[in-house]
Amino acid sequence: MSESSDRLECKSCNGNITILYDEKGVIGYSTIGSLSYDLYDEQEIASKMSASNYINQYKINFENSYDGTCIIKEKSIR
């Protein structure tokens, strides 16, 4: 996983997920635990809105659905 990518890191008792993204949309992910993520479907959803809107919405949904926490980590150099 690249430290130079923007990413959303989410953790819960069900598992962890890290979503990599840039201004164009979702570019990758990794999961630990029982969480699943369909990259192609999520890329399509993200393409219909801005990447920042998608990430913010995913964060809210994850925290509500899994009683977890998410942190947005943006790369410092653009």
PDB file with one MODEL, atoms N, CA, C and O in Angstrom:
MODEL        1
ATOM      1  N   MET A   1       0.858  -1.175   0.000  1.00  0.00           N
ATOM      2  CA  MET A   1       0.000   0.000   0.000  1.00  0.00           C
ATOM      3  C   MET A   1       0.901   1.233   0.000  1.00  0.00           C
ATOM      4  O   MET A   1       1.848   1.308   0.783  1.00  0.00           O
ATOM      5  N   SER A   2       0.621   2.167  -0.844  1.00  0.00           N
ATOM      6  CA  SER A   2       1.489   3.329  -1.002  1.00  0.00           C
ATOM      7  C   SER A   2       1.208   4.397   0.046  1.00  0.00           C
ATOM      8  O   SER A   2       0.057   4.762   0.286  1.00  0.00           O
ATOM      9  N   GLU A   3       2.269   4.890   0.660  1.00  0.00           N
ATOM     10  CA  GLU A   3       2.135   5.991   1.608  1.00  0.00           C
ATOM     11  C   GLU A   3       1.845   7.301   0.890  1.00  0.00           C
ATOM     12  O   GLU A   3       1.477   8.289   1.526  1.00  0.00           O
ATOM     13  N   SER A   4       2.009   7.316  -0.441  1.00  0.00           N
ATOM     14  CA  SER A   4       1.779   8.544  -1.189  1.00  0.00           C
ATOM     15  C   SER A   4       0.345   8.654  -1.692  1.00  0.00           C
ATOM     16  O   SER A   4       0.027   9.598  -2.416  1.00  0.00           O
ATOM     17  N   SER A   5      -0.523   7.724  -1.332  1.00  0.00           N
ATOM     18  CA  SER A   5      -1.928   7.755  -1.742  1.00  0.00           C
ATOM     19  C   SER A   5      -2.798   8.324  -0.631  1.00  0.00           C
ATOM     20  O   SER A   5      -2.518   8.139   0.553  1.00  0.00           O
ATOM     21  N   ASP A   6      -3.856   9.017  -1.033  1.00  0.00           N
ATOM     22  CA  ASP A   6      -4.887   9.375  -0.064  1.00  0.00           C
ATOM     23  C   ASP A   6      -5.574   8.078   0.324  1.00  0.00           C
ATOM     24  O   ASP A   6      -5.708   7.172  -0.499  1.00  0.00           O
ATOM     25  N   ARG A   7      -6.010   7.984   1.578  1.00  0.00           N
ATOM     26  CA  ARG A   7      -6.654   6.740   1.981  1.00  0.00           C
ATOM     27  C   ARG A   7      -7.632   6.969   3.124  1.00  0.00           C
ATOM     28  O   ARG A   7      -7.509   7.910   3.908  1.00  0.00           O
ATOM     29  N   LEU A   8      -8.592   6.083   3.183  1.00  0.00           N
ATOM     30  CA  LEU A   8      -9.554   6.028   4.270  1.00  0.00           C
ATOM     31  C   LEU A   8      -9.282   4.742   5.020  1.00  0.00           C
ATOM     32  O   LEU A   8      -9.358   3.656   4.444  1.00  0.00           O
ATOM     33  N   GLU A   9      -8.965   4.853   6.304  1.00  0.00           N
ATOM     34  CA  GLU A   9      -8.692   3.685   7.128  1.00  0.00           C
ATOM     35  C   GLU A   9      -9.831   3.503   8.117  1.00  0.00           C
ATOM     36  O   GLU A   9     -10.082   4.370   8.954  1.00  0.00           O
ATOM     37  N   CYS A  10     -10.521   2.366   8.017  1.00  0.00           N
ATOM     38  CA  CYS A  10     -11.674   2.088   8.880  1.00  0.00           C
ATOM     39  C   CYS A  10     -11.425   0.808   9.672  1.00  0.00           C
ATOM     40  O   CYS A  10     -10.898  -0.173   9.147  1.00  0.00           O
ATOM     41  N   LYS A  11     -11.817   0.838  10.954  1.00  0.00           N
ATOM     42  CA  LYS A  11     -11.625  -0.304  11.844  1.00  0.00           C
ATOM     43  C   LYS A  11     -12.904  -0.582  12.622  1.00  0.00           C
ATOM     44  O   LYS A  11     -13.599   0.336  13.057  1.00  0.00           O
ATOM     45  N   SER A  12     -13.197  -1.862  12.788  1.00  0.00           N
ATOM     46  CA  SER A  12     -14.332  -2.282  13.606  1.00  0.00           C
ATOM     47  C   SER A  12     -14.064  -3.688  14.115  1.00  0.00           C
ATOM     48  O   SER A  12     -13.059  -4.301  13.757  1.00  0.00           O
ATOM     49  N   CYS A  13     -14.950  -4.193  14.941  1.00  0.00           N
ATOM     50  CA  CYS A  13     -14.786  -5.566  15.432  1.00  0.00           C
ATOM     51  C   CYS A  13     -15.009  -6.588  14.313  1.00  0.00           C
ATOM     52  O   CYS A  13     -14.620  -7.747  14.455  1.00  0.00           O
ATOM     53  N   ASN A  14     -15.628  -6.175  13.208  1.00  0.00           N
ATOM     54  CA  ASN A  14     -15.841  -7.059  12.051  1.00  0.00           C
ATOM     55  C   ASN A  14     -14.624  -7.133  11.150  1.00  0.00           C
ATOM     56  O   ASN A  14     -14.512  -8.039  10.325  1.00  0.00           O
ATOM     57  N   GLY A  15     -13.717  -6.188  11.302  1.00  0.00           N
ATOM     58  CA  GLY A  15     -12.525  -6.169  10.464  1.00  0.00           C
ATOM     59  C   GLY A  15     -12.122  -4.744  10.120  1.00  0.00           C
ATOM     60  O   GLY A  15     -12.738  -3.776  10.566  1.00  0.00           O
ATOM     61  N   ASN A  16     -11.084  -4.642   9.325  1.00  0.00           N
ATOM     62  CA  ASN A  16     -10.558  -3.349   8.918  1.00  0.00           C
ATOM     63  C   ASN A  16     -10.574  -3.249   7.397  1.00  0.00           C
ATOM     64  O   ASN A  16     -10.461  -4.259   6.702  1.00  0.00           O
ATOM     65  N   ILE A  17     -10.714  -2.041   6.891  1.00  0.00           N
ATOM     66  CA  ILE A  17     -10.619  -1.798   5.462  1.00  0.00           C
ATOM     67  C   ILE A  17      -9.872  -0.484   5.253  1.00  0.00           C
ATOM     68  O   ILE A  17     -10.089   0.495   5.966  1.00  0.00           O
ATOM     69  N   THR A  18      -8.999  -0.488   4.272  1.00  0.00           N
ATOM     70  CA  THR A  18      -8.310   0.720   3.842  1.00  0.00           C
ATOM     71  C   THR A  18      -8.634   0.914   2.372  1.00  0.00           C
ATOM     72  O   THR A  18      -8.417   0.015   1.559  1.00  0.00           O
ATOM     73  N   ILE A  19      -9.147   2.075   2.035  1.00  0.00           N
ATOM     74  CA  ILE A  19      -9.507   2.405   0.658  1.00  0.00           C
ATOM     75  C   ILE A  19      -8.539   3.474   0.157  1.00  0.00           C
ATOM     76  O   ILE A  19      -8.412   4.538   0.763  1.00  0.00           O
ATOM     77  N   LEU A  20      -7.863   3.186  -0.946  1.00  0.00           N
ATOM     78  CA  LEU A  20      -6.967   4.141  -1.584  1.00  0.00           C
ATOM     79  C   LEU A  20      -7.750   4.901  -2.645  1.00  0.00           C
ATOM     80  O   LEU A  20      -8.548   4.319  -3.379  1.00  0.00           O
ATOM     81  N   TYR A  21      -7.517   6.193  -2.717  1.00  0.00           N
ATOM     82  CA  TYR A  21      -8.244   7.000  -3.702  1.00  0.00           C
ATOM     83  C   TYR A  21      -7.420   8.202  -4.120  1.00  0.00           C
ATOM     84  O   TYR A  21      -6.454   8.583  -3.458  1.00  0.00           O
ATOM     85  N   ASP A  22      -7.825   8.786  -5.232  1.00  0.00           N
ATOM     86  CA  ASP A  22      -7.256  10.053  -5.678  1.00  0.00           C
ATOM     87  C   ASP A  22      -8.419  10.929  -6.126  1.00  0.00           C
ATOM     88  O   ASP A  22      -9.578  10.576  -5.907  1.00  0.00           O
ATOM     89  N   GLU A  23      -8.126  12.055  -6.744  1.00  0.00           N
ATOM     90  CA  GLU A  23      -9.195  12.984  -7.125  1.00  0.00           C
ATOM     91  C   GLU A  23     -10.147  12.398  -8.163  1.00  0.00           C
ATOM     92  O   GLU A  23     -11.259  12.898  -8.330  1.00  0.00           O
ATOM     93  N   LYS A  24      -9.727  11.350  -8.861  1.00  0.00           N
ATOM     94  CA  LYS A  24     -10.567  10.727  -9.891  1.00  0.00           C
ATOM     95  C   LYS A  24     -11.465   9.629  -9.343  1.00  0.00           C
ATOM     96  O   LYS A  24     -12.479   9.302  -9.959  1.00  0.00           O
ATOM     97  N   GLY A  25     -11.111   9.049  -8.192  1.00  0.00           N
ATOM     98  CA  GLY A  25     -11.932   7.988  -7.630  1.00  0.00           C
ATOM     99  C   GLY A  25     -11.130   6.962  -6.855  1.00  0.00           C
ATOM    100  O   GLY A  25      -9.990   7.215  -6.466  1.00  0.00           O
ATOM    101  N   VAL A  26     -11.731   5.803  -6.631  1.00  0.00           N
ATOM    102  CA  VAL A  26     -11.127   4.713  -5.865  1.00  0.00           C
ATOM    103  C   VAL A  26     -10.089   4.011  -6.738  1.00  0.00           C
ATOM    104  O   VAL A  26     -10.360   3.686  -7.894  1.00  0.00           O
ATOM    105  N   ILE A  27      -8.896   3.777  -6.176  1.00  0.00           N
ATOM    106  CA  ILE A  27      -7.840   3.134  -6.959  1.00  0.00           C
ATOM    107  C   ILE A  27      -7.379   1.797  -6.369  1.00  0.00           C
ATOM    108  O   ILE A  27      -6.620   1.073  -7.013  1.00  0.00           O
ATOM    109  N   GLY A  28      -7.823   1.461  -5.163  1.00  0.00           N
ATOM    110  CA  GLY A  28      -7.463   0.191  -4.571  1.00  0.00           C
ATOM    111  C   GLY A  28      -7.983   0.068  -3.154  1.00  0.00           C
ATOM    112  O   GLY A  28      -8.558   1.008  -2.607  1.00  0.00           O
ATOM    113  N   TYR A  29      -7.777  -1.092  -2.568  1.00  0.00           N
ATOM    114  CA  TYR A  29      -8.235  -1.326  -1.196  1.00  0.00           C
ATOM    115  C   TYR A  29      -7.525  -2.539  -0.613  1.00  0.00           C
ATOM    116  O   TYR A  29      -6.916  -3.326  -1.337  1.00  0.00           O
ATOM    117  N   SER A  30      -7.613  -2.678   0.701  1.00  0.00           N
ATOM    118  CA  SER A  30      -7.207  -3.905   1.390  1.00  0.00           C
ATOM    119  C   SER A  30      -8.164  -4.114   2.552  1.00  0.00           C
ATOM    120  O   SER A  30      -8.660  -3.152   3.138  1.00  0.00           O
ATOM    121  N   THR A  31      -8.420  -5.370   2.882  1.00  0.00           N
ATOM    122  CA  THR A  31      -9.309  -5.691   4.001  1.00  0.00           C
ATOM    123  C   THR A  31      -8.662  -6.734   4.903  1.00  0.00           C
ATOM    124  O   THR A  31      -7.834  -7.536   4.471  1.00  0.00           O
ATOM    125  N   ILE A  32      -9.062  -6.696   6.154  1.00  0.00           N
ATOM    126  CA  ILE A  32      -8.687  -7.702   7.149  1.00  0.00           C
ATOM    127  C   ILE A  32      -9.973  -8.061   7.883  1.00  0.00           C
ATOM    128  O   ILE A  32     -10.721  -7.173   8.293  1.00  0.00           O
ATOM    129  N   GLY A  33     -10.232  -9.343   8.050  1.00  0.00           N
ATOM    130  CA  GLY A  33     -11.436  -9.770   8.750  1.00  0.00           C
ATOM    131  C   GLY A  33     -12.526 -10.174   7.781  1.00  0.00           C
ATOM    132  O   GLY A  33     -12.252 -10.583   6.653  1.00  0.00           O
ATOM    133  N   SER A  34     -13.761 -10.056   8.231  1.00  0.00           N
ATOM    134  CA  SER A  34     -14.885 -10.558   7.446  1.00  0.00           C
ATOM    135  C   SER A  34     -15.516  -9.515   6.523  1.00  0.00           C
ATOM    136  O   SER A  34     -16.567  -9.775   5.937  1.00  0.00           O
ATOM    137  N   LEU A  35     -14.908  -8.362   6.383  1.00  0.00           N
ATOM    138  CA  LEU A  35     -15.460  -7.329   5.513  1.00  0.00           C
ATOM    139  C   LEU A  35     -15.206  -7.667   4.049  1.00  0.00           C
ATOM    140  O   LEU A  35     -14.178  -8.251   3.705  1.00  0.00           O
ATOM    141  N   SER A  36     -16.149  -7.294   3.196  1.00  0.00           N
ATOM    142  CA  SER A  36     -15.960  -7.474   1.763  1.00  0.00           C
ATOM    143  C   SER A  36     -16.098  -6.122   1.069  1.00  0.00           C
ATOM    144  O   SER A  36     -16.705  -5.191   1.599  1.00  0.00           O
ATOM    145  N   TYR A  37     -15.528  -6.036  -0.116  1.00  0.00           N
ATOM    146  CA  TYR A  37     -15.538  -4.783  -0.868  1.00  0.00           C
ATOM    147  C   TYR A  37     -15.421  -5.144  -2.334  1.00  0.00           C
ATOM    148  O   TYR A  37     -14.472  -5.822  -2.729  1.00  0.00           O
ATOM    149  N   ASP A  38     -16.369  -4.704  -3.148  1.00  0.00           N
ATOM    150  CA  ASP A  38     -16.338  -4.968  -4.584  1.00  0.00           C
ATOM    151  C   ASP A  38     -15.747  -3.752  -5.278  1.00  0.00           C
ATOM    152  O   ASP A  38     -16.440  -2.762  -5.512  1.00  0.00           O
ATOM    153  N   LEU A  39     -14.467  -3.829  -5.603  1.00  0.00           N
ATOM    154  CA  LEU A  39     -13.746  -2.687  -6.156  1.00  0.00           C
ATOM    155  C   LEU A  39     -14.433  -2.115  -7.391  1.00  0.00           C
ATOM    156  O   LEU A  39     -14.590  -0.899  -7.500  1.00  0.00           O
ATOM    157  N   TYR A  40     -14.841  -2.964  -8.314  1.00  0.00           N
ATOM    158  CA  TYR A  40     -15.416  -2.471  -9.570  1.00  0.00           C
ATOM    159  C   TYR A  40     -16.748  -1.777  -9.354  1.00  0.00           C
ATOM    160  O   TYR A  40     -16.997  -0.732  -9.954  1.00  0.00           O
ATOM    161  N   ASP A  41     -17.608  -2.330  -8.511  1.00  0.00           N
ATOM    162  CA  ASP A  41     -18.882  -1.671  -8.210  1.00  0.00           C
ATOM    163  C   ASP A  41     -18.661  -0.350  -7.488  1.00  0.00           C
ATOM    164  O   ASP A  41     -19.315   0.648  -7.791  1.00  0.00           O
ATOM    165  N   GLU A  42     -17.735  -0.348  -6.532  1.00  0.00           N
ATOM    166  CA  GLU A  42     -17.467   0.878  -5.777  1.00  0.00           C
ATOM    167  C   GLU A  42     -16.805   1.942  -6.653  1.00  0.00           C
ATOM    168  O   GLU A  42     -17.064   3.132  -6.472  1.00  0.00           O
ATOM    169  N   GLN A  43     -15.961   1.536  -7.595  1.00  0.00           N
ATOM    170  CA  GLN A  43     -15.377   2.500  -8.534  1.00  0.00           C
ATOM    171  C   GLN A  43     -16.471   3.153  -9.372  1.00  0.00           C
ATOM    172  O   GLN A  43     -16.419   4.353  -9.644  1.00  0.00           O
ATOM    173  N   GLU A  44     -17.456   2.365  -9.778  1.00  0.00           N
ATOM    174  CA  GLU A  44     -18.566   2.908 -10.563  1.00  0.00           C
ATOM    175  C   GLU A  44     -19.383   3.902  -9.739  1.00  0.00           C
ATOM    176  O   GLU A  44     -19.753   4.966 -10.235  1.00  0.00           O
ATOM    177  N   ILE A  45     -19.660   3.562  -8.506  1.00  0.00           N
ATOM    178  CA  ILE A  45     -20.399   4.473  -7.618  1.00  0.00           C
ATOM    179  C   ILE A  45     -19.603   5.757  -7.412  1.00  0.00           C
ATOM    180  O   ILE A  45     -20.150   6.856  -7.505  1.00  0.00           O
ATOM    181  N   ALA A  46     -18.310   5.612  -7.131  1.00  0.00           N
ATOM    182  CA  ALA A  46     -17.462   6.785  -6.887  1.00  0.00           C
ATOM    183  C   ALA A  46     -17.349   7.671  -8.118  1.00  0.00           C
ATOM    184  O   ALA A  46     -17.200   8.886  -7.993  1.00  0.00           O
ATOM    185  N   SER A  47     -17.417   7.073  -9.316  1.00  0.00           N
ATOM    186  CA  SER A  47     -17.300   7.867 -10.538  1.00  0.00           C
ATOM    187  C   SER A  47     -18.508   8.769 -10.763  1.00  0.00           C
ATOM    188  O   SER A  47     -18.436   9.729 -11.530  1.00  0.00           O
ATOM    189  N   LYS A  48     -19.602   8.466 -10.103  1.00  0.00           N
ATOM    190  CA  LYS A  48     -20.827   9.261 -10.254  1.00  0.00           C
ATOM    191  C   LYS A  48     -20.872  10.442  -9.288  1.00  0.00           C
ATOM    192  O   LYS A  48     -21.772  11.279  -9.361  1.00  0.00           O
ATOM    193  N   MET A  49     -19.895  10.504  -8.384  1.00  0.00           N
ATOM    194  CA  MET A  49     -19.788  11.629  -7.444  1.00  0.00           C
ATOM    195  C   MET A  49     -18.310  11.951  -7.300  1.00  0.00           C
ATOM    196  O   MET A  49     -17.474  11.199  -7.801  1.00  0.00           O
ATOM    197  N   SER A  50     -17.971  13.008  -6.653  1.00  0.00           N
ATOM    198  CA  SER A  50     -16.550  13.295  -6.441  1.00  0.00           C
ATOM    199  C   SER A  50     -15.959  12.266  -5.483  1.00  0.00           C
ATOM    200  O   SER A  50     -16.672  11.676  -4.671  1.00  0.00           O
ATOM    201  N   ALA A  51     -14.661  12.062  -5.587  1.00  0.00           N
ATOM    202  CA  ALA A  51     -13.990  11.104  -4.704  1.00  0.00           C
ATOM    203  C   ALA A  51     -14.164  11.497  -3.247  1.00  0.00           C
ATOM    204  O   ALA A  51     -14.400  10.639  -2.396  1.00  0.00           O
ATOM    205  N   SER A  52     -14.048  12.795  -2.952  1.00  0.00           N
ATOM    206  CA  SER A  52     -14.191  13.222  -1.553  1.00  0.00           C
ATOM    207  C   SER A  52     -15.597  12.966  -1.035  1.00  0.00           C
ATOM    208  O   SER A  52     -15.757  12.589   0.126  1.00  0.00           O
ATOM    209  N   ASN A  53     -16.617  13.160  -1.857  1.00  0.00           N
ATOM    210  CA  ASN A  53     -17.993  12.865  -1.432  1.00  0.00           C
ATOM    211  C   ASN A  53     -18.176  11.370  -1.193  1.00  0.00           C
ATOM    212  O   ASN A  53     -18.810  10.971  -0.216  1.00  0.00           O
ATOM    213  N   TYR A  54     -17.629  10.547  -2.074  1.00  0.00           N
ATOM    214  CA  TYR A  54     -17.726   9.094  -1.919  1.00  0.00           C
ATOM    215  C   TYR A  54     -17.058   8.664  -0.608  1.00  0.00           C
ATOM    216  O   TYR A  54     -17.641   7.914   0.174  1.00  0.00           O
ATOM    217  N   ILE A  55     -15.839   9.143  -0.376  1.00  0.00           N
ATOM    218  CA  ILE A  55     -15.095   8.763   0.824  1.00  0.00           C
ATOM    219  C   ILE A  55     -15.830   9.207   2.083  1.00  0.00           C
ATOM    220  O   ILE A  55     -15.934   8.441   3.041  1.00  0.00           O
ATOM    221  N   ASN A  56     -16.334  10.422   2.091  1.00  0.00           N
ATOM    222  CA  ASN A  56     -17.087  10.903   3.256  1.00  0.00           C
ATOM    223  C   ASN A  56     -18.340  10.069   3.490  1.00  0.00           C
ATOM    224  O   ASN A  56     -18.665   9.755   4.635  1.00  0.00           O
ATOM    225  N   GLN A  57     -19.050   9.706   2.420  1.00  0.00           N
ATOM    226  CA  GLN A  57     -20.261   8.894   2.555  1.00  0.00           C
ATOM    227  C   GLN A  57     -19.911   7.483   3.035  1.00  0.00           C
ATOM    228  O   GLN A  57     -20.603   6.930   3.889  1.00  0.00           O
ATOM    229  N   TYR A  58     -18.841   6.901   2.491  1.00  0.00           N
ATOM    230  CA  TYR A  58     -18.420   5.571   2.921  1.00  0.00           C
ATOM    231  C   TYR A  58     -18.063   5.586   4.407  1.00  0.00           C
ATOM    232  O   TYR A  58     -18.422   4.668   5.145  1.00  0.00           O
ATOM    233  N   LYS A  59     -17.361   6.623   4.839  1.00  0.00           N
ATOM    234  CA  LYS A  59     -16.976   6.776   6.247  1.00  0.00           C
ATOM    235  C   LYS A  59     -18.212   6.774   7.145  1.00  0.00           C
ATOM    236  O   LYS A  59     -18.256   6.050   8.140  1.00  0.00           O
ATOM    237  N   ILE A  60     -19.194   7.564   6.807  1.00  0.00           N
ATOM    238  CA  ILE A  60     -20.438   7.641   7.591  1.00  0.00           C
ATOM    239  C   ILE A  60     -21.134   6.287   7.621  1.00  0.00           C
ATOM    240  O   ILE A  60     -21.546   5.820   8.682  1.00  0.00           O
ATOM    241  N   ASN A  61     -21.264   5.656   6.453  1.00  0.00           N
ATOM    242  CA  ASN A  61     -21.944   4.357   6.378  1.00  0.00           C
ATOM    243  C   ASN A  61     -21.211   3.290   7.181  1.00  0.00           C
ATOM    244  O   ASN A  61     -21.844   2.497   7.878  1.00  0.00           O
ATOM    245  N   PHE A  62     -19.878   3.261   7.091  1.00  0.00           N
ATOM    246  CA  PHE A  62     -19.102   2.269   7.838  1.00  0.00           C
ATOM    247  C   PHE A  62     -19.274   2.465   9.330  1.00  0.00           C
ATOM    248  O   PHE A  62     -19.542   1.511  10.059  1.00  0.00           O
ATOM    249  N   GLU A  63     -19.121   3.692   9.785  1.00  0.00           N
ATOM    250  CA  GLU A  63     -19.227   3.965  11.220  1.00  0.00           C
ATOM    251  C   GLU A  63     -20.612   3.621  11.752  1.00  0.00           C
ATOM    252  O   GLU A  63     -20.733   3.131  12.875  1.00  0.00           O
ATOM    253  N   ASN A  64     -21.643   3.864  10.979  1.00  0.00           N
ATOM    254  CA  ASN A  64     -23.007   3.535  11.408  1.00  0.00           C
ATOM    255  C   ASN A  64     -23.300   2.042  11.310  1.00  0.00           C
ATOM    256  O   ASN A  64     -23.947   1.486  12.197  1.00  0.00           O
ATOM    257  N   SER A  65     -22.838   1.387  10.256  1.00  0.00           N
ATOM    258  CA  SER A  65     -23.152  -0.029  10.025  1.00  0.00           C
ATOM    259  C   SER A  65     -22.352  -0.968  10.914  1.00  0.00           C
ATOM    260  O   SER A  65     -22.875  -1.986  11.366  1.00  0.00           O
ATOM    261  N   TYR A  66     -21.086  -0.637  11.172  1.00  0.00           N
ATOM    262  CA  TYR A  66     -20.200  -1.550  11.892  1.00  0.00           C
ATOM    263  C   TYR A  66     -19.786  -1.042  13.263  1.00  0.00           C
ATOM    264  O   TYR A  66     -18.955  -1.659  13.930  1.00  0.00           O
ATOM    265  N   ASP A  67     -20.360   0.082  13.690  1.00  0.00           N
ATOM    266  CA  ASP A  67     -19.988   0.684  14.971  1.00  0.00           C
ATOM    267  C   ASP A  67     -18.465   0.813  15.051  1.00  0.00           C
ATOM    268  O   ASP A  67     -17.839   0.488  16.060  1.00  0.00           O
ATOM    269  N   GLY A  68     -17.897   1.303  13.943  1.00  0.00           N
ATOM    270  CA  GLY A  68     -16.452   1.421  13.848  1.00  0.00           C
ATOM    271  C   GLY A  68     -16.005   2.867  13.772  1.00  0.00           C
ATOM    272  O   GLY A  68     -16.791   3.795  13.962  1.00  0.00           O
ATOM    273  N   THR A  69     -14.731   3.032  13.492  1.00  0.00           N
ATOM    274  CA  THR A  69     -14.154   4.362  13.339  1.00  0.00           C
ATOM    275  C   THR A  69     -13.369   4.419  12.038  1.00  0.00           C
ATOM    276  O   THR A  69     -12.794   3.422  11.602  1.00  0.00           O
ATOM    277  N   CYS A  70     -13.352   5.578  11.432  1.00  0.00           N
ATOM    278  CA  CYS A  70     -12.617   5.784  10.187  1.00  0.00           C
ATOM    279  C   CYS A  70     -11.795   7.059  10.291  1.00  0.00           C
ATOM    280  O   CYS A  70     -12.207   8.035  10.918  1.00  0.00           O
ATOM    281  N   ILE A  71     -10.635   7.031   9.671  1.00  0.00           N
ATOM    282  CA  ILE A  71      -9.754   8.200   9.615  1.00  0.00           C
ATOM    283  C   ILE A  71      -9.388   8.424   8.154  1.00  0.00           C
ATOM    284  O   ILE A  71      -8.966   7.500   7.458  1.00  0.00           O
ATOM    285  N   ILE A  72      -9.552   9.651   7.704  1.00  0.00           N
ATOM    286  CA  ILE A  72      -9.129  10.032   6.358  1.00  0.00           C
ATOM    287  C   ILE A  72      -7.696  10.526   6.448  1.00  0.00           C
ATOM    288  O   ILE A  72      -7.395  11.451   7.203  1.00  0.00           O
ATOM    289  N   LYS A  73      -6.818   9.910   5.677  1.00  0.00           N
ATOM    290  CA  LYS A  73      -5.408  10.314   5.644  1.00  0.00           C
ATOM    291  C   LYS A  73      -5.072  10.744   4.222  1.00  0.00           C
ATOM    292  O   LYS A  73      -5.020   9.927   3.303  1.00  0.00           O
ATOM    293  N   GLU A  74      -4.848  12.041   4.064  1.00  0.00           N
ATOM    294  CA  GLU A  74      -4.513  12.569   2.754  1.00  0.00           C
ATOM    295  C   GLU A  74      -3.002  12.715   2.660  1.00  0.00           C
ATOM    296  O   GLU A  74      -2.339  13.096   3.625  1.00  0.00           O
ATOM    297  N   LYS A  75      -2.469  12.408   1.486  1.00  0.00           N
ATOM    298  CA  LYS A  75      -1.027  12.589   1.313  1.00  0.00           C
ATOM    299  C   LYS A  75      -0.696  14.066   1.408  1.00  0.00           C
ATOM    300  O   LYS A  75      -1.503  14.914   1.027  1.00  0.00           O
ATOM    301  N   SER A  76       0.455  14.367   1.899  1.00  0.00           N
ATOM    302  CA  SER A  76       0.795  15.755   2.152  1.00  0.00           C
ATOM    303  C   SER A  76       1.355  16.471   0.927  1.00  0.00           C
ATOM    304  O   SER A  76       1.322  17.700   0.857  1.00  0.00           O
ATOM    305  N   ILE A  77       1.870  15.709  -0.041  1.00  0.00           N
ATOM    306  CA  ILE A  77       2.444  16.332  -1.239  1.00  0.00           C
ATOM    307  C   ILE A  77       1.585  15.983  -2.446  1.00  0.00           C
ATOM    308  O   ILE A  77       1.320  14.809  -2.706  1.00  0.00           O
ATOM    309  N   ARG A  78       1.161  16.979  -3.168  1.00  0.00           N
ATOM    310  CA  ARG A  78       0.337  16.764  -4.359  1.00  0.00           C
ATOM    311  C   ARG A  78       1.115  17.088  -5.591  1.00  0.00           C
ATOM    312  O   ARG A  78       0.593  16.970  -6.700  1.00  0.00           O
TER     313      ARG A  78
ENDMDL
END
